Amino acid sequence: MNKLQTNDLEQSSRVRVKLSKHRIAVLQALFVTFLWSTSWVLIKLGLENIPALTFAGLRYSLAFLVMLPFALRRPQLEKLRSLTPGSWGRLIALGLICYTVTQGAQFLSLVYLPTVTSSLLLSFTTVLVALLGVRFLNERPGWMQWAGAGLYLLGVLIYFYPVILPSGQVLGLVIAGVGVLANALTSILGRSVNRSAILDPFMVTVVSMGIGAFALLITGLVTQGLRPLTPVNWLMILWLAVVNSAFAFTLWNRTLQTLSAMESSIINNTMLFQIALLAWIFLGEGLSLQAIAGMVVAVLGTLLVQFRRT
């Protein structure tokens, strides 16, 4: 075998390894979105017996405790000690907005809204981040982002038309709106914190989660209390904390090392349809053809926005 043939074989082998690694990353990312989609169903079922804010606080407090041992390493602790008061202020703000407000609002909105409606509204975060980026990140939206925003709003209009909502759902929409705004601010602030490289992304997640989760748990215990929980309730909370939070976020971050931002965005957008299917199977939340059409249009809109940003 001559040198040229050897080089061709080596190059072919590298391509196959790269394709195999990419395929595995895609499957892992899809698996993570499936886990996150099941979270919505589990939360909806758990809310029958667990107060919403306490439920959310327990989930993320336990997830923080699972991740904490991996953060207690000397290099990481030295970085924590070197943080300035300003850096700590940004981490505290990130934790309170990301977990206390965003997750608290998401759990609370599910008390009043169908699962699919709540998840559809949360998908507006992508559009809102693009718009807020003008003010906070100096990122100018292009024509594709504006078109995507318009397409998303059209999809929501199709989904809700005609707008006839029970009074309870109106309150749920307000709560979900607060959650969407907080989630968008989380993206803006999170990108700002990670750009400054004060800590690696894992430590940013652990520190902000610990701050926000315990604030959320205390708020829930003070305002809603904690009823006696069944073993099934505790199993549900542990699963959400360990598998759907700590494990899923870790695996998702690993896939980001291989997948492009656009690929991750497309895979993430499949959650809306996964949630709709799971809610139909396990919660009996059916969808009309009009609602499905609205979801499709809205997802296309968020993809356009994300495509321009990536």
Secondary structure as GFF3:
##gff-version 3
##sequence-region A 1 310
A	DSSP	alpha_helix	3	46	.	.	.	ID=ss1
A	DSSP	alpha_helix	52	71	.	.	.	ID=ss2
A	DSSP	alpha_helix	74	81	.	.	.	ID=ss3
A	DSSP	alpha_helix	85	95	.	.	.	ID=ss4
A	DSSP	pi_helix	96	103	.	.	.	ID=ss5
A	DSSP	alpha_helix	104	112	.	.	.	ID=ss6
A	DSSP	alpha_helix	115	122	.	.	.	ID=ss7
A	DSSP	alpha_helix	125	136	.	.	.	ID=ss8
A	DSSP	alpha_helix	143	160	.	.	.	ID=ss9
A	DSSP	alpha_helix	167	196	.	.	.	ID=ss10
A	DSSP	alpha_helix	201	223	.	.	.	ID=ss11
A	DSSP	alpha_helix	231	241	.	.	.	ID=ss12
A	DSSP	pi_helix	242	247	.	.	.	ID=ss13
A	DSSP	alpha_helix	248	255	.	.	.	ID=ss14
A	DSSP	alpha_helix	261	269	.	.	.	ID=ss15
A	DSSP	alpha_helix	271	282	.	.	.	ID=ss16
A	DSSP	alpha_helix	289	309	.	.	.	ID=ss17
###
